[in-house]
Amino acid sequence: MAKIDDRTLVLADVGRKAIAQVKQAASELLTRRLAAEQADALAEKLTVGTWTHDYPIWASTAKSLGLSVSTEMPNDVLQLLTLYPQPVRMQGGGGVEYLPVERRNTREEGLV
């Protein structure tokens, strides 16, 4: 039997809990517009790892999932968005960014 360190077990447990919490929240939000059974099924699909967290679900995909989606945007909202420009990010082959070393919170360590 392979040895698994405590940190891995703790992270796996936290991950399972996080997925369950997100699924429950998604289901509650979806039941506002969908039948409970349909909302639960869609919440399951959205939380089982079909997509990475940063994968955009396009309007056409959302519609095929049974969501009521509108792509119309009022001009006032478009004007407001121009006040908050976002950097263009090119995705090359996947939505997950690989970091060869563990990411540290430099603020907590006093390095920023």
C-alpha positions as CSV (number, residue, x, y, z in Angstrom):
1,M,0.0,0.0,0.0
2,A,1.3,3.4,-1.0
3,K,2.2,5.9,1.8
4,I,0.1,9.1,1.7
5,D,1.2,12.0,3.9
6,D,-1.2,13.8,6.2
7,R,-1.2,17.0,4.2
8,T,-2.5,15.1,1.1
9,L,-5.2,13.5,3.2
10,V,-6.2,16.9,4.7
11,L,-6.2,18.6,1.2
12,A,-8.3,15.7,-0.2
13,D,-10.8,16.1,2.6
14,V,-11.0,19.9,2.2
15,G,-11.4,19.4,-1.6
16,R,-14.4,17.0,-1.1
17,K,-16.0,19.4,1.3
18,A,-15.5,22.4,-1.1
19,I,-17.1,20.5,-4.0
20,A,-20.1,19.5,-1.9
21,Q,-20.5,23.1,-0.7
22,V,-20.3,24.5,-4.3
23,K,-22.7,21.8,-5.5
24,Q,-25.2,22.7,-2.8
25,A,-25.0,26.4,-3.5
26,A,-25.3,25.9,-7.2
27,S,-28.3,23.7,-6.7
28,E,-30.0,26.3,-4.5
29,L,-29.4,29.0,-7.1
30,L,-30.6,26.8,-10.0
31,T,-33.8,25.9,-8.2
32,R,-34.9,29.5,-8.6
33,R,-35.4,28.8,-12.3
34,L,-35.4,25.0,-12.7
35,A,-37.2,22.1,-11.2
36,A,-35.4,20.6,-8.2
37,E,-34.4,17.4,-10.0
38,Q,-33.1,19.3,-13.0
39,A,-31.3,21.8,-10.8
40,D,-29.6,19.0,-8.9
41,A,-28.5,17.3,-12.1
42,L,-27.1,20.5,-13.5
43,A,-25.3,21.3,-10.2
44,E,-23.7,17.9,-10.4
45,K,-22.5,18.5,-13.9
46,L,-21.1,21.9,-13.0
47,T,-19.2,20.6,-10.0
48,V,-17.8,17.2,-11.0
49,G,-14.8,18.5,-12.9
50,T,-16.3,18.6,-16.4
51,W,-14.6,22.0,-16.8
52,T,-11.8,23.8,-15.0
53,H,-12.8,26.7,-12.8
54,D,-11.7,29.3,-15.3
55,Y,-13.3,27.7,-18.4
56,P,-15.9,30.1,-19.9
57,I,-19.3,28.5,-20.4
58,W,-20.5,30.3,-23.5
59,A,-24.1,31.4,-23.9
60,S,-24.8,28.6,-26.4
61,T,-23.5,26.0,-24.0
62,A,-25.5,27.5,-21.1
63,K,-28.6,27.3,-23.3
64,S,-27.9,23.7,-24.1
65,L,-27.7,23.0,-20.4
66,G,-31.2,24.3,-19.9
67,L,-30.4,27.8,-18.6
68,S,-32.3,30.9,-19.7
69,V,-29.6,33.1,-21.2
70,S,-29.7,36.5,-22.8
71,T,-26.7,38.0,-24.6
72,E,-28.3,41.4,-24.8
73,M,-26.4,44.0,-22.8
74,P,-27.8,47.5,-22.1
75,N,-25.6,50.4,-23.4
76,D,-25.2,51.8,-19.8
77,V,-23.6,48.5,-18.7
78,L,-21.3,48.5,-21.7
79,Q,-20.2,52.1,-20.9
80,L,-19.6,51.2,-17.3
81,L,-17.4,48.2,-18.4
82,T,-15.1,50.6,-20.3
83,L,-14.1,52.2,-17.0
84,Y,-12.7,48.8,-15.8
85,P,-10.4,47.5,-18.6
86,Q,-9.2,43.9,-18.2
87,P,-5.9,42.6,-19.5
88,V,-6.2,40.2,-22.4
89,R,-5.1,36.7,-21.4
90,M,-4.3,34.2,-24.1
91,Q,-5.1,30.6,-23.2
92,G,-2.7,28.2,-24.8
93,G,-4.1,24.7,-24.7
94,G,-5.7,24.7,-21.3
95,G,-7.1,26.6,-18.5
96,V,-4.8,25.4,-15.7
97,E,-1.6,27.3,-15.0
98,Y,1.4,25.2,-14.1
99,L,3.6,26.5,-11.3
100,P,6.8,24.4,-10.8
101,V,7.0,25.4,-7.2
102,E,4.4,25.8,-4.4
103,R,2.8,29.2,-4.5
104,R,3.4,31.2,-1.3
105,N,1.4,34.1,0.1
106,T,4.0,36.8,0.1
107,R,1.8,39.2,2.0
108,E,1.6,36.8,5.0
109,E,5.4,36.3,4.9
110,G,6.1,40.0,4.9
111,L,7.7,39.9,1.5
112,V,5.5,42.5,-0.1
